[in-house]
Amino acid sequence: MPYSLHNLQRPASNKRTKKRVGRGNASGKGTYSGKGLKGQRARSGGRARIKRRAAFQQFLIRTPKLRGFKRQSPAVAIVNLSVLNEHFKDNDKVAPEVLVKAGLVRHTVGGVKILGGGAITKKLIAKAHYFSASAKAAIEAAGGSCEIIGNSANK
């Protein structure tokens, strides 16, 4: 049989037709329209709606509570002067890469800040993203130098 417009079939995915309820008893979905007699499930918006709401409530209960906050910018690695005094010799260059290699900081994504905790007796050439005022003064008093790297201003 040759194909023509009157005998073409629709694609299989579109073959399912809508269930027509309440169209008389001969249709098989008449009288109670497949809902049985009375009760919550026979009413409009019955049990299915309540079931959906209950499922959503369970979902809310099971989700873990979000506590605290997550910082937007990456954390700044902090190093004290006392640590630099222990791990470096006179005239050593202190840079973020050197600090990572020595295991004094884990990462330098947010930058490195040198703080004035402790005393420093060695002459160091320090390069970092940030310096505290007391750290800068102590390094320069010991005969070393401070250089701010990156395009950020000193904080």
Secondary structure by P-SEA (a helix, b strand, c coil): ccccccccccccccccccccccccccccccccccccccccccccccaaaaaaaaaaaaaaaacccccbbbbcccbbbbbcaaaaaacccccccccaaaaaaaccccccccbbbbccccccccccccccccccaaaaaaaaaacbbbbbccccccc
